[in-house]
Amino acid sequence: MTPAEPATYRLAAGETLLRERTLRLPVPGRVQSYLEIIRFAASNRLCVDLEYLGSVRRIEPYSLRRTRDDNIVLHATRASDGGHRSYRIDRIQGARATRQSFIPRFAVELNPQGAPVIPPTARREESSGLSRR
């Protein structure tokens, strides 16, 4: 039995989910590298120390979306209290994956093909002809 997948953040009016394998966004290269750090952390369920508008916030990253105003925002929750936050990616000044893991409150939508699915496997005993001592 597998646990139920957490619900996704509800899309706001005019928002679209971004899940491309290679993000070609109109942002400087440094922001692209921050996004790759954030995507790596999200896929591995690690919190991120996000430098944003002059301060560092520890977040659980969940989703990257384009708004109707054509801004690209990162949806996340504060690791400290679970409060929802969204961050315009053009205002991100740094990102660092931490060693602090999190249990997703929402579906993690930052990886290119959606949530990673690892099918259950059945172990089978195979006789190799060798005896154990």
Buried (B, 14 or more C-beta within 10 A) or exposed (E): EEEEEBEBBEEEEEBEBBBEEEBEBEBEEEBBEBBEBBBBBBBEBBBBBBBBEEEBBBBBBBBBBBBEEEBBBBBBBBBEEEEEBBBBBEEBBBBBBBEBEBEBBBBBBBBEEBBEEEEEEEEEEEEEEEEEE
